[in-house]
Amino acid sequence: MMYMKNIQKELVLFERFYIRRCYDEKTETWYFSVIDIIAALIEQADFKCAQSY
């Protein structure tokens, strides 16, 4: 569980959609939620509809 201490979680606003993201300090890498990105691209407020893509 030591690995989880190095991860920073936050939301970022893209236009009017929130995108979940995490930053891993150990590898200096950002991870974004693919479902949230798809929901923003197809302008779907409900992430359940974006999951079908």
N, C-alpha and C positions, 0 to 999 in steps of 0.2 A: 504493500500500500504506500510505500515511500514515493513511488512514481506519481501518484495522484496529487501530491502536494505541489508539484511543479506545473500543474495545469490551471490556467486562469480561464474562467467561463464568463461570458457576457453576451448581451444582445446588441446588435447593430441595426440601425434603421436604414433601410434601402427604399427610397421613395416613401411609401406608406406601409411597407411590410417589414416585420422584424425578422432578422436572420440570426439564428443561433450560431455561435462560434466558440471555439476553445483555442487557447494558445498553450502550446507545450514549450516551456522554457528550456527543457533539456535538449530538444532537437530544433528549437527556434522555428516551429512550424505552426501555422494557423490551420484549423479544421473547421469547415463550414457544413451546416446541415443541407444536404442536397434537396431534401423535400421542401425546405423553406425557400431555397433558391428557385426551384421549379414553380412553387406557388407564386412567387413574385414575378417570374417571367410570363406566366399565363394569367396573371392578375386574378388569382383565386384566393379569396380571403380564408377559406376553409382548407387546412392542410390535408384533410382526409381525401378531398377531391384530387389534390396534387399527388397523392400516393399512387394513384392509378397510372401515372406517367412513369 
